[in-house]
């Protein structure tokens, strides 16, 4: 019973990690395809750097050996997104 439970937890973890990575990659592609969104937040000059940072952070999050660094970077990214949303809207 324990081995099956552990295996199902591993599978569920990979599914969750994949979904979160997909969400962050979708967000990064939005920065490339919708420049008005970043202009509204007065970050138009930084959109490529922010998108590349988000892609790298998502990749680090998906790799098991570096997922701690990816988690830290994505948490910092989300903190910045919350700050910008509160500040500029």
Secondary structure, DSSP 4 states (H G I P E B T S, - for coil): -HHHHHHHHHHHHHHHHHHHHHHHHHHHHHHHH-HHHHHHTT-GGGHHHHHHHHHHHHHHHHSGGGHHHHHHHHHHHHHHHHHHHHHH-
